Amino acid sequence: MTVAMTEKNSRTYEVVVVGGGPAGLSAALVLGRARRRTLVVDAGEPRNAPAAHLQGYLSRDGMPPADLLAVGREEIARYGVELVRDQAVDVVRDPGGEFDVTLAGGGSVHARMLVLATGLRDELPPVPGVAERFGRDVLHCPYCHGWEVRDRPFGVLATSPLSVHQALMVSQWSKDVTLFLHTVAEEELTDLDLRRLAAAGVGVVSGEVAGLVAEEDRLTGVRLADGTVHDRSVLFVAPRAVPRIGLFERLGAELSETPFGSYPVVDERGLTTVPGLWAAGNATGFAEQIVNAASRGYRAGAAINGELLMADLDAVARV
């Protein structure tokens, strides 16, 4: 059952999905196949844009991320889902519990239910050369890129004691790993940290990292502030996750503080504490990989369709 459309409410949708990544497109695909009038608002700023390929997604392993999104957009269009290249800059919940979403390009759209798949952005350590090489030979996720750079000399840039865990993890893909303490004092490492690093064969170098060395557009070394250069061909870093939670805050959704930022509290389906407001993908947490994000989008889309169906049936049954 769908909302009757007139010219006056032609910008009214049953569901508006903010975010055109794997989570948002997956939710929209399910909703389109369920014959729901759905709009995707896509700002066109995917988090994985610097990466040349995605890994670990069964049947799509090695596919360029942009190609995955292009296929997804084609698929949702088959089912009548609309997509607008724009940014949602504000949202309010009306007295009836529905949503008005203001777009940067002008005007607004109305939705019975709203999915925020706005993800997060990576704030990289301010070391010269890191941002320029991020996604190529400056990496953050061994599951995403470890196989492709296996057995090369790795460096790990420590920006917190948690970087010890990252160094231990990447030692699965290379036996030549050096942890550059950078902004972490050696005294901050526990005895257990030091024993584990030694067991994994990870070297530890004190001193601030001043920049990277590259030759012929390839990383060749890590330069310390004292001028010392350590030969490395891959550097793992830990970006600070900055969740895009502005619209959740605007609607008063309850947030949960984590070591990786604030995220909306959701149930197993993705429903937030605000009725009709759903979250999917990295909007719900730091560690969602593409395959997990798509799965969460699917689950939210199916749950939303069921909620809308029962609400419509109940409205008729009460007549």
PAZAPA-4460 file (N, C-alpha, C; in steps of 0.05 Angstrom, whole numbers, plus 32768, in hexadecimal, padded with zeros to 4 digits):
% residues 319
    n_x    n_y    n_z   ca_x   ca_y   ca_z    c_x    c_y    c_z   seq   type   mol
   8011   7FE8   8000   8000   8000   8000   8012   8019   8000     1      M     A
   800D   802B   7FEF   801E   8043   7FEC   800D   805C   7FF0     2      T     A
   801C   8072   7FF6   800F   808C   7FF9   8004   8096   7FDE     3      V     A
   7FEB   809F   7FDE   7FE0   80AB   7FC5   7FEF   80C5   7FC0     4      A     A
   7FF8   80C8   7FA7   8009   80DF   7FA0   7FF8   80F3   7F8F     5      M     A
   7FFC   810C   7F95   7FF0   8121   7F85   8006   8134   7F7D     6      T     A
   8001   8147   7F6B   8015   815A   7F63   801E   816B   7F7B     7      E     A
   800C   8170   7F8D   8012   8181   7FA4   8026   8173   7FB6     8      K     A
   8024   8159   7FB9   8037   814B   7FCB   804A   8139   7FBC     9      N     A
   8051   8141   7FA3   8062   8131   7F92   807E   812E   7F9E    10      S     A
   8085   813E   7FB2   809F   813B   7FBF   809B   812D   7FDA    11      R     A
   8086   811E   7FDC   8081   810E   7FF4   8087   80F1   7FED    12      T     A
   8095   80E4   7FFF   809E   80C8   7FFC   8096   80B8   8014    13      Y     A
   8093   809E   8010   808F   808D   8027   80A9   808B   8037    14      E     A
   80BF   808A   8029   80D9   8088   8037   80ED   809A   8029    15      V     A
   80FC   80AA   8038   8113   80B8   802E   812C   80AC   803B    16      V     A
   813F   80A5   802A   8158   809A   8034   816E   80AF   802F    17      V     A
   817B   80B8   8045   8190   80CB   8042   81AB   80BC   8043    18      V     A
   81B9   80BC   802D   81D2   80AD   802B   81D0   8099   8014    19      G     A
   81E2   809B   8000   81E1   808A   7FE9   81F8   8076   7FE8    20      G     A
   8201   806D   8000   8216   8058   8001   8209   803D   8001    21      G     A
   8218   8028   8007   820D   800D   8007   81F5   8009   801A    22      P     A
   81F6   8016   8031   81DF   8013   8044   81C6   8020   8039    23      A     A
   81C9   8039   8030   81B2   8047   8026   81A6   803B   800D    24      G     A
   81B7   8033   7FFB   81AE   8027   7FE2   81A1   800C   7FE7    25      L     A
   81AC   7FFD   7FFA   81A0   7FE3   8001   8184   7FE6   800D    26      S     A
   8181   7FF9   801F   8167   7FFF   802A   8153   8007   8014    27      A     A
   815D   8018   8002   814C   8022   7FEC   8144   800C   7FD9    28      A     A
   8156   7FF9   7FD4   8150   7FE2   7FC2   813A   7FD1   7FCE    29      L     A
   813B   7FCB   7FE7   8126   7FBB   7FF4   810C   7FCA   7FF3    30      V     A
   810C   7FE4   7FF9   80F4   7FF4   7FF9   80E8   7FF7   7FDD    31      L     A
   80F9   7FFB   7FC9   80EF   7FFC   7FAE   80E2   7FE3   7FA5    32      G     A
   80EE   7FCC   7FAC   80E3   7FB2   7FA4   80C9   7FAD   7FB4    33      R     A
   80C5   7FBB   7FCA   80AC   7FB9   7FD9   8097   7FCD   7FD0    34      A     A
   809D   7FDB   7FBA   808B   7FEE   7FAE   8086   8007   7FBF    35      R     A
   809A   800E   7FCE   8099   8026   7FDE   80A4   803E   7FCF    36      R     A
   8096   8054   7FD0   80A0   806D   7FC3   80B8   8077   7FD4    37      R     A
   80CF   8075   7FC8   80E8   8079   7FD7   80FA   808D   7FC9    38      T     A
   8107   809E   7FD8   811B   80B1   7FCE   8135   80AD   7FDC    39      L     A
   814B   80AD   7FCD   8166   80AC   7FD9   8173   80C8   7FD5    40      V     A
   817C   80D4   7FEA   818A   80EE   7FE9   81A8   80E7   7FEC    41      V     A
   81B7   80EB   7FD7   81D3   80E3   7FD6   81E5   80FB   7FD3    42      D     A
   81F5   8101   7FE7   8208   8118   7FE5   8220   8111   7FD4    43      A     A
   8224   80F7   7FCD   823A   80F0   7FBC   8255   80F2   7FC9    44      G     A
   8257   80EC   7FE3   8270   80EE   7FF2   8276   80D4   8001    45      E     A
   827A   80BE   7FF2   827E   80A4   7FFF   8298   80A4   800F    46      P     A
   8297   8097   8026   82AF   8096   8038   82C6   8088   802A    47      R     A
   82C0   8074   801A   82D6   8063   800E   82DE   806E   7FF3    48      N     A
   82D9   8087   7FED   82E0   8092   7FD3   82FE   808F   7FCD    49      A     A
   8310   8092   7FE0   832D   8090   7FDA   8336   8074   7FD2    50      P     A
   8326   805F   7FD9   832E   8044   7FD4   832A   803C   7FB7    51      A     A
   833C   802C   7FAC   833A   8023   7F90   8328   800A   7F8E    52      A     A
   8324   7FFD   7FA4   8315   7FE4   7FA3   8309   7FDE   7FBE    53      H     A
   82F5   7FCD   7FBF   82EA   7FC3   7FD8   82EE   7FA5   7FDA    54      L     A
   82F1   7F9C   7FF2   82F7   7F7F   7FF6   82E5   7F73   800B    55      Q     A
   82E2   7F59   800A   82D4   7F4A   801E   82B6   7F4A   801A    56      G     A
   82AC   7F54   8004   828F   7F53   7FFE   828B   7F3D   7FEA    57      Y     A
   827F   7F27   7FF3   827D   7F0F   7FE2   8270   7F16   7FC7    58      L     A
   827D   7F0E   7FB2   8275   7F12   7F96   827D   7F2E   7F8B    59      S     A
   8286   7F40   7F9D   828E   7F5A   7F94   82AB   7F61   7F9D    60      R     A
   82BA   7F4C   7FA5   82D5   7F50   7FAF   82E7   7F5C   7F9A    61      D     A
   82F3   7F73   7FA0   8305   7F80   7F8D   82F7   7F95   7F7C    62      G     A
   82DE   7F98   7F7F   82CF   7FAB   7F6E   82D4   7FC8   7F77    63      M     A
   82D8   7FDA   7F64   82DB   7FF7   7F6C   82C2   8000   7F7A    64      P     A
   82C5   800E   7F91   82AD   8017   7FA0   829A   8028   7F8F    65      P     A
   82A4   8039   7F7D   8293   8049   7F6C   8282   8038   7F5A    66      A     A
   828D   8021   7F51   827D   800F   7F40   8267   8002   7F4F    67      D     A
   826C   7FFB   7F68   8257   7FEF   7F79   823F   8002   7F7C    68      L     A
   8246   801B   7F82   8231   802F   7F85   8222   8034   7F6B    69      L     A
   8230   8034   7F55   8223   8039   7F3B   820F   8022   7F35    70      A     A
   8217   8009   7F3A   8205   7FF3   7F36   81ED   7FF5   7F49    71      V     A
   81F2   7FFD   7F62   81DC   8000   7F75   81C8   8015   7F6C    72      G     A
   81D2   802A   7F61   81BF   803F   7F58   81AF   8036   7F40    73      R     A
   81BB   8026   7F2F   81AC   801A   7F18   8197   8007   7F22    74      E     A
   819D   7FF8   7F36   818A   7FE4   7F40   8172   7FF1   7F4D    75      E     A
   8177   8005   7F5E   815F   8012   7F6B   814D   8020   7F57    76      I     A
   815A   802A   7F41   814A   8038   7F2D   8136   8025   7F1F    77      A     A
   813D   800B   7F1D   812B   7FF8   7F11   8110   7FF6   7F1F    78      R     A
   8110   7FFC   7F39   80F9   7FF9   7F49   80EB   8014   7F50    79      Y     A
   80F3   8028   7F40   80E6   8042   7F43   80F0   8053   7F5A    80      G     A
   8105   804B   7F67   8111   805C   7F7C   811E   8074   7F6F    81      V     A
   8119   808B   7F7A   8125   80A4   7F70   813F   80AA   7F7F    82      E     A
   8151   80B7   7F72   816A   80BF   7F7F   8170   80DC   7F77    83      L     A
   8176   80ED   7F8B   817E   8108   7F85   819A   810D   7F91    84      V     A
   81AA   811A   7F81   81C6   8120   7F8A   81C4   813A   7F99    85      R     A
   81C2   8138   7FB3   81BE   8150   7FC4   81C6   8149   7FE1    86      D     A
   81C6   815C   7FF2   81CC   8158   800E   81B5   8160   801F    87      Q     A
   81AE   814F   8033   819A   8156   8046   81A7   8167   805C    88      A     A
   819D   817F   805F   81AA   8192   8072   8199   8196   808B    89      V     A
   8180   818E   808B   8170   8191   80A2   8158   817E   80A1    90      D     A
   814D   8178   80B8   8135   8166   80B8   8125   816D   80D1    91      V     A
   810B   816D   80CE   80F9   8170   80E5   80E4   815A   80E4    92      V     A
   80D9   8154   80FB   80C4   8140   80FE   80AA   814F   8103    93      R     A
   8096   814B   80F2   807E   815B   80F5   806B   814E   810A    94      D     A
   8056   815C   8111   8044   8152   8126   8039   8136   8121    95      P     A
   8037   812E   8108   802D   8114   8101   8042   80FE   8102    96      G     A
   805B   8106   8109   8070   80F2   810C   807F   80EC   80F2    97      G     A
   807A   80FD   80DD   8088   80F9   80C3   809E   810E   80C1    98      E     A
   80AD   810E   80AB   80C6   811D   80AA   80C6   812F   8092    99      F     A
   80D0   8147   8096   80D6   815A   8081   80F4   815E   8080   100      D     A
   8100   8158   8068   811D   8158   8065   8124   8170   8052   101      V     A
   8134   8182   805C   813C   8199   804C   8156   8192   803D   102      T     A
   8156   8199   8023   816D   8192   8012   817E   81AB   800C   103      L     A
   8198   81A7   800A   81AA   81BD   8004   81A3   81CB   7FEA   104      A     A
   819A   81BB   7FD6   8194   81C6   7FBC   817B   81D5   7FBB   105      G     A
   816C   81D6   7FD1   8153   81E6   7FD1   813B   81D3   7FD5   106      G     A
   8128   81DD   7FE4   810F   81CE   7FE8   8113   81B8   7FFD   107      G     A
   80FE   81A9   7FFF   80FE   8193   8013   80EE   817C   8008   108      S     A
   80F1   8165   8015   80E1   814D   800F   80D5   8143   8029   109      V     A
   80BE   8136   8026   80AF   812C   803D   80AF   810D   803C   110      H     A
   80B2   8101   8054   80B3   80E4   8056   80A3   80DA   806E   111      A     A
   8096   80C4   806A   8089   80B7   8081   809E   80AB   8093   112      R     A
   80B3   809F   8087   80C9   8095   8097   80E3   809E   808B   113      M     A
   80F8   809F   809C   8111   80AA   8093   8128   8097   809B   114      L     A
   8139   8092   8088   8151   8082   808D   816A   8094   808A   115      V     A
   817A   8095   809F   8193   80A4   809E   81AA   8090   809B   116      L     A
   81B6   8090   8084   81CD   807F   807E   81E4   8092   8077   117      A     A
   81E9   80A5   8089   81FB   80BB   8084   8218   80B4   808A   118      T     A
   821D   809D   8096   8239   8094   8099   8249   80A5   80AB   119      G     A
   8263   80A5   80A5   8276   80B5   80B4   828D   80BE   80A2   120      L     A
   829E   80CF   80AC   82B5   80D7   809D   82CE   80D1   80AD   121      R     A
   82E4   80CD   809F   82FD   80C6   80AC   830E   80E0   80AF   122      D     A
   8315   80E6   80C8   8327   80FD   80CD   8343   80F2   80D1   123      E     A
   8354   80F7   80BE   836F   80EA   80BD   8383   80F9   80CF   124      L     A
   8397   80EB   80D9   83AC   80F8   80E9   83B9   810D   80D8   125      P     A
   83BF   8125   80E3   83CB   813B   80D4   83E9   8138   80CF   126      P     A
   83F0   8122   80C2   840C   811D   80BA   840E   8122   809C   127      V     A
   8421   8133   8094   8425   8138   8077   8427   811E   8067   128      P     A
   8417   811D   8052   8418   8106   8040   8403   80F1   8046   129      G     A
   83F8   80F0   805E   83E4   80DC   8064   83CA   80DF   8054   130      V     A
   83BF   80F7   8053   83A6   80FB   8045   83A9   80F6   8027   131      A     A
   83C0   80FE   801C   83C5   80FB   7FFF   83C7   80DE   7FF7   132      E     A
   83D0   80CD   8009   83D5   80B1   8002   83C0   809E   800E   133      R     A
   83AC   80A9   801C   8398   8099   8029   8388   8089   8014   134      F     A
   8385   806F   801A   8376   805E   8007   8388   8050   7FF3   135      G     A
   83A1   8058   7FF2   83B4   804B   7FDF   83C9   803B   7FEF   136      R     A
   83DD   8049   7FFB   83EF   803A   800C   83EF   8045   8029   137      D     A
   83DE   8058   802F   83D7   805F   804A   83BB   8054   804E   138      V     A
   83B8   8041   8061   839F   8031   8064   8396   8031   8081   139      L     A
   837E   8028   8085   8374   8026   80A1   8369   800A   80A8   140      H     A
   8361   7FFB   8094   8352   7FE2   809A   8361   7FCA   808D   141      C     A
   836C   7FB8   809D   837A   7FA1   8091   8367   7F8E   8083   142      P     A
   834E   7F8C   808C   833B   7F7B   807E   8334   7F86   8063   143      Y     A
   8335   7FA0   8060   832F   7FAC   8046   8346   7FAB   8033   144      C     A
   835F   7FAD   803D   8376   7FB0   802B   838E   7F9E   8032   145      H     A
   838C   7F8F   8048   83A3   7F80   8050   83AE   7F6D   803C   146      G     A
   839C   7F5E   802F   83A5   7F4B   801B   83B4   7F58   8004   147      W     A
   83AB   7F6F   7FFB   83B7   7F7C   7FE4   83D4   7F86   7FEB   148      E     A
   83DA   7F8C   8004   83F4   7F96   800B   8404   7F82   801C   149      V     A
   83FC   7F6A   801C   8408   7F55   802D   8426   7F53   8028   150      R     A
   8434   7F4D   803E   8451   7F48   803F   8462   7F60   8038   151      D     A
   8456   7F77   8036   8467   7F8F   8033   846F   7F9A   804E   152      R     A
   8483   7FAC   804F   848A   7FB8   8069   8474   7FCC   8072   153      P     A
   8467   7FC6   8088   8451   7FD6   8092   845B   7FE9   80A8   154      F     A
   844F   8001   80A9   8451   8012   80BF   8435   8016   80CB   155      G     A
   8434   801C   80E5   841B   8023   80F2   841F   803D   8101   156      V     A
   840F   8051   80FC   8411   806B   8108   8400   806B   8122   157      L     A
   840E   806C   8139   8400   806B   8152   83F6   8087   815A   158      A     A
   83DC   808A   815C   83D0   80A4   8166   83C2   80A0   8180   159      T     A
   83C0   8087   818A   83B5   8081   81A4   83BF   8065   81AC   160      S     A
   83BD   805E   81C6   83C6   8043   81CD   83B7   802D   81BE   161      P     A
   839F   8033   81B4   8390   801F   81A4   839F   8018   818A   162      L     A
   83B2   8028   8182   83C1   8022   816A   83D1   8008   816D   163      S     A
   83D7   8000   8186   83E4   7FE7   818A   83D4   7FD0   817F   164      V     A
   83BA   7FD1   8183   83A8   7FBC   8178   83AA   7FBC   815A   165      H     A
   83AA   7FD3   814D   83AC   7FD4   8130   83C6   7FC7   8127   166      Q     A
   83DC   7FCD   8134   83F6   7FC2   812D   83F5   7FA3   812F   167      A     A
   83E9   7F99   8144   83E7   7F7C   8148   83D6   7F70   8132   168      L     A
   83C0   7F7D   812B   83AF   7F72   8116   83BD   7F71   80FB   169      M     A
   83CB   7F86   80F4   83D6   7F86   80D9   83EE   7F73   80D7   170      V     A
   83F9   7F6A   80EE   840F   7F56   80EC   8405   7F3C   80E1   171      S     A
   83EB   7F38   80DE   83E1   7F20   80D1   83E8   7F20   80B3   172      Q     A
   83EC   7F38   80A8   83F1   7F3B   808B   840E   7F41   8084   173      W     A
   841E   7F47   8097   843A   7F4B   8093   844A   7F46   80AC   174      S     A
   8461   7F3A   80A9   8473   7F35   80C0   8487   7F4B   80C3   175      K     A
   8485   7F60   80B4   8497   7F77   80B6   8486   7F90   80BC   176      D     A
   8480   7F93   80D6   846E   7FA9   80E0   847D   7FBA   80F4   177      V     A
   847B   7FD4   80F0   8487   7FE7   8104   8471   7FF9   810E   178      T     A
   846F   7FFC   8128   845C   800E   8135   846B   8028   813B   179      L     A
   8462   803E   812E   846E   8058   8133   845D   8066   8148   180      F     A
   8468   806A   8160   8458   8074   8176   844D   8090   8172   181      L     A
   845A   80A0   8162   8450   80BB   815A   8447   80CB   8172   182      H     A
   842D   80CC   8178   8423   80DD   818E   841F   80CC   81A7   183      T     A
   8427   80B3   81A8   8423   80A2   81BF   843E   809E   81CD   184      V     A
   843F   80A3   81E7   8457   809F   81F6   845B   8081   81FC   185      A     A
   8474   8079   81FC   8479   805C   8201   846E   8053   821C   186      E     A
   846D   8066   822F   8463   805E   824A   8445   8058   8249   187      E     A
   8437   8061   8234   841B   805B   8232   8415   803E   822A   188      E     A
   8429   8030   8221   8426   8014   8219   8428   8003   8232   189      L     A
   8415   7FF0   8235   8416   7FDE   824C   842A   7FC8   8247   190      T     A
   8430   7FBA   825D   8442   7FA2   825A   8436   7F8E   8247   191      D     A
   841B   7F8A   8248   840E   7F78   8236   8411   7F81   8219   192      L     A
   840E   7F9B   8215   8412   7FA6   81FA   842E   7F9E   81EF   193      D     A
   8442   7FA3   8200   845E   7F9F   81F7   8463   7F81   81F3   194      L     A
   8458   7F70   8203   845C   7F53   8200   844E   7F4A   81E6   195      R     A
   8436   7F54   81E1   8428   7F4C   81C8   8437   7F56   81AF   196      R     A
   8440   7F6F   81B0   844F   7F7A   8199   8468   7F69   8194   197      L     A
   8476   7F62   81A9   848E   7F51   81A6   8487   7F36   819B   198      A     A
   8471   7F2A   81A4   8469   7F10   819B   8462   7F11   817D   199      A     A
   8456   7F27   8174   844F   7F2A   8158   8466   7F33   8147   200      A     A
   847C   7F39   8153   8493   7F43   8144   8491   7F5F   813A   201      G     A
   8480   7F6F   8147   847C   7F8B   813F   8491   7F9D   814D   202      V     A
   84A0   7FAC   813C   84B3   7FBF   8147   84A5   7FD8   8151   203      G     A
   84B2   7FE5   8164   84A6   7FFD   8170   84BB   8013   816D   204      V     A
   84B2   802A   8161   84C4   8041   815D   84B8   8059   816B   205      V     A
   84C6   8066   817D   84BD   807E   818A   84C3   8096   8179   206      S     A
   84B4   80AC   817E   84B9   80C5   8170   84A2   80CC   815E   207      G     A
   849F   80E6   815B   8489   80F0   814A   848F   80ED   812C   208      E     A
   847A   80E5   811D   847D   80E2   8100   8478   80FD   80F4   209      V     A
   848B   8107   80E4   8489   8121   80D7   847D   8120   80BC   210      A     A
   847E   8109   80AE   8474   8108   8093   847A   80ED   8086   211      G     A
   8471   80EA   806D   8476   80D2   805E   8489   80D8   8047   212      L     A
   8496   80C3   803E   84A8   80C5   8028   849C   80B4   8011   213      V     A
   849A   80C0   7FF9   848F   80B2   7FE2   84A1   80B6   7FCA   214      A     A
   84A4   80A1   7FBA   84B3   80A3   7FA1   84A3   8096   7F8B   215      E     A
   84A1   80A4   7F75   8491   809B   7F5E   8475   8093   7F67   216      E     A
   846A   80A4   7F77   844E   80A2   7F81   844A   8088   7F90   217      D     A
   845F   807F   7F9F   845C   8068   7FB0   8469   806F   7FCB   218      R     A
   845B   8066   7FE0   8466   806A   7FFB   8480   805A   7FFE   219      L     A
   8495   8067   8007   84AE   8058   800B   84B9   805B   8028   220      T     A
   84AE   806E   8037   84B9   8071   8052   84A9   8083   8064   221      G     A
   84AF   8081   807E   84A3   8092   8092   84B9   80A2   809F   222      V     A
   84B6   80BD   809E   84CB   80CF   80A9   84C3   80D9   80C4   223      R     A
   84D5   80D6   80D7   84D1   80E0   80F2   84DA   80FD   80F4   224      L     A
   84D2   810A   810A   84D8   8126   810E   84F6   812B   8110   225      A     A
   8505   8117   8119   8522   811A   811B   8530   8115   8100   226      D     A
   8521   8111   80EB   852C   810D   80D0   8530   80F0   80C8   227      G     A
   852E   80DE   80DB   8532   80C1   80D5   851C   80B8   80C3   228      T     A
   8523   80A8   80AF   8510   809C   809D   8510   807E   809F   229      V     A
   84F9   8072   80A4   84F6   8055   80A5   84E8   804B   808C   230      H     A
   84F5   8039   807E   84EA   802F   8065   84CF   8020   806B   231      D     A
   84BA   8028   805F   849F   801B   8061   8491   801F   8047   232      R     A
   8481   800C   803E   8472   8010   8025   8454   8011   802A   233      S     A
   844C   800C   8043   842F   800E   804B   842E   801B   8067   234      V     A
   841B   802D   806B   8417   8038   8085   83FA   8036   808D   235      L     A
   83F5   8029   80A4   83DA   8028   80AE   83D6   803E   80C3   236      F     A
   83BF   804B   80C1   83B8   8060   80D3   839C   805B   80DE   237      V     A
   8395   8069   80F3   837B   8066   8100   836D   8081   80FE   238      A     A
   835D   8086   80E9   834E   809F   80E7   833B   80A2   80FF   239      P     A
   8335   80BB   8106   8321   80C0   811A   8306   80C0   810C   240      R     A
   82F4   80AE   8114   82DA   80AC   8108   82C8   80C4   8111   241      A     A
   82BD   80D2   80FE   82AB   80E8   8104   8290   80E2   80F9   242      V     A
   827E   80D7   810A   8263   80D0   8100   8253   80E8   80F7   243      P     A
   8244   80E5   80E2   8233   80FB   80D9   8218   80F9   80E7   244      R     A
   8217   8104   80FF   81FF   8100   8110   81EE   8119   8112   245      I     A
   81F3   812E   8102   81E5   8147   8105   81C7   8143   8102   246      G     A
   81BE   8133   80EF   81A1   8130   80EB   8194   8120   8101   247      L     A
   81A3   810C   810B   8199   80FD   8123   8195   8110   813A   248      F     A
   81A9   8121   813F   81A7   8135   8155   818F   8147   8151   249      E     A
   818C   8150   8138   8176   8163   8132   815B   8157   813A   250      R     A
   8158   813C   8137   813F   812F   813C   813D   8124   8159   251      L     A
   8152   8129   8169   8152   8120   8184   8156   8103   8189   252      G     A
   8163   80F5   8177   8168   80D8   817B   817C   80D4   8191   253      A     A
   8178   80C0   81A1   818B   80BA   81B6   81A5   80B0   81AA   254      E     A
   81BC   80B9   81B5   81D6   80B2   81AA   81E5   80A2   81C0   255      L     A
   81F7   8091   81B6   8208   8082   81C8   8225   808A   81C4   256      S     A
   8233   8090   81D9   824F   8098   81D7   8261   807F   81D6   257      E     A
   8273   807E   81C2   8285   8067   81C0   82A1   8072   81BD   258      T     A
   82B6   8062   81BF   82D1   806B   81BA   82D5   8076   819E   259      P     A
   82C2   8070   818C   82C5   8079   8170   82B0   808D   8168   260      F     A
   82A5   809B   817B   8291   80B0   8175   8276   80A9   817F   261      G     A
   8263   80BC   817B   8247   80B9   8183   8237   80AE   816D   262      S     A
   8226   8099   8173   8215   808D   815F   81F9   808A   816A   263      Y     A
   81E5   808A   8158   81CA   8087   8162   81C5   806C   816E   264      P     A
   81B5   806B   8183   81AC   8052   818F   8197   8046   817C   265      V     A
   819B   802D   8174   8188   8020   8161   8181   8005   816C   266      V     A
   816A   7FFA   8163   8164   7FDE   8169   8170   7FCD   8153   267      D     A
   816A   7FB3   8154   8177   7FA0   8142   8170   7FA5   8125   268      E     A
   815A   7FB4   8120   8151   7FBA   8105   815C   7FD4   80FA   269      R     A
   8166   7FE5   810C   8170   7FFF   8104   815E   8016   810C   270      G     A
   8149   8011   811B   8137   8026   8124   8143   8035   813B   271      L     A
   8144   8050   8139   814F   8060   814F   8139   8064   8164   272      T     A
   8140   8075   8178   812C   807B   818D   8117   808F   8184   273      T     A
   8119   8099   816B   8105   80AB   8160   80F3   809A   814E   274      V     A
   80D9   8097   8153   80C8   8087   8141   80CA   8090   8124   275      P     A
   80CD   807D   8112   80CF   8083   80F6   80EA   808A   80EC   276      G     A
   80FE   808D   80FE   8119   8094   80F6   812B   807C   80F8   277      L     A
   8138   8075   80E2   8148   805D   80E0   8165   8064   80D9   278      W     A
   8177   8053   80E1   8194   8057   80DB   819F   803E   80CF   279      A     A
   81B3   8041   80BE   81BF   8029   80B1   81DC   802F   80AA   280      A     A
   81EC   801B   80A9   8208   801E   80A0   8219   802A   80B5   281      G     A
   822E   8039   80AD   8240   8046   80BF   8233   805C   80D0   282      N     A
   821B   8063   80CA   820C   8075   80DB   8206   8068   80F6   283      A     A
   8208   804D   80F7   8202   803F   8110   821B   8036   811F   284      T     A
   8233   8038   8112   824B   8030   8120   8263   8031   810E   285      G     A
   827A   8032   811B   8294   8036   810D   829C   801F   80FC   286      F     A
   8296   8006   8105   82A3   7FEF   80F9   8293   7FE2   80E2   287      A     A
   827E   7FEE   80D9   826E   7FE1   80C4   827D   7FE1   80A9   288      E     A
   8284   7FC9   809F   828F   7FC7   8085   8279   7FC8   8070   289      Q     A
   8280   7FC9   8056   826C   7FCD   8041   8257   7FB7   8042   290      I     A
   825F   7F9E   8045   824C   7F88   8045   8239   7F8A   805D   291      V     A
   8243   7F93   8074   8233   7F96   808C   821F   7FAE   8088   292      N     A
   8229   7FC3   807C   8219   7FDB   8077   8201   7FD4   8065   293      A     A
   8207   7FC5   804F   81F2   7FBD   803D   81DE   7FAC   804B   294      A     A
   81E7   7F9A   805D   81D5   7F88   806C   81C3   7F99   807E   295      S     A
   81CE   7FAC   808C   81BE   7FBD   809E   81AA   7FCD   808E   296      R     A
   81B1   7FD6   8076   819E   7FE5   8066   8187   7FD3   805D   297      G     A
   818E   7FBA   8056   8179   7FA7   804E   8166   7FA2   8065   298      Y     A
   8171   7F9D   807D   8160   7F98   8094   814E   7FAF   809B   299      R     A
   8159   7FC8   8099   8149   7FDF   809F   8133   7FE2   808A   300      A     A
   8139   7FDE   8071   8125   7FE1   805C   810E   7FCE   805F   301      G     A
   8114   7FB4   8066   80FF   7FA1   806A   80EE   7FA8   8082   302      A     A
   80FB   7FB1   8098   80EC   7FB8   80B0   80DA   7FD0   80AB   303      A     A
   80E4   7FE3   809C   80D4   7FFB   8095   80BB   7FF4   8085   304      I     A
   80BF   7FE3   8071   80A8   7FDA   8061   8093   7FCD   8073   305      N     A
   809B   7FBC   8085   8088   7FAF   8097   807A   7FC3   80A9   306      G     A
   8089   7FD7   80B3   807C   7FEC   80C4   8068   7FFC   80B5   307      E     A
   806E   8003   809C   805C   8013   808C   8043   8002   8085   308      L     A
   8047   7FE9   807E   8030   7FD8   8078   801D   7FD6   808F   309      L     A
   8027   7FD0   80A6   8015   7FCD   80BD   8008   7FE7   80C5   310      M     A
   8016   7FFD   80C3   8009   8017   80C9   7FF2   801D   80B6   311      A     A
   7FF6   8016   809C   7FE1   801B   8088   7FC9   8009   808D   312      D     A
   7FCF   7FF0   8093   7FB9   7FDD   8098   7FAA   7FE4   80B1   313      L     A
   7FB8   7FEC   80C5   7FAB   7FF4   80DE   7F99   800D   80DA   314      D     A
   7FA3   801F   80C9   7F93   8037   80C4   7F79   8030   80B6   315      A     A
   7F7A   801C   80A4   7F61   8014   8096   7F4F   8004   80A9   316      V     A
   7F5B   7FF3   80B9   7F4C   7FE2   80CB   7F3D   7FF2   80E0   317      A     A
   7F46   800A   80E6   7F39   801A   80FA   7F22   802A   80EF   318      R     A
   7F20   802B   80D4   7F0B   803B   80C7   7EF0   802D   80CC   319      V     A
***
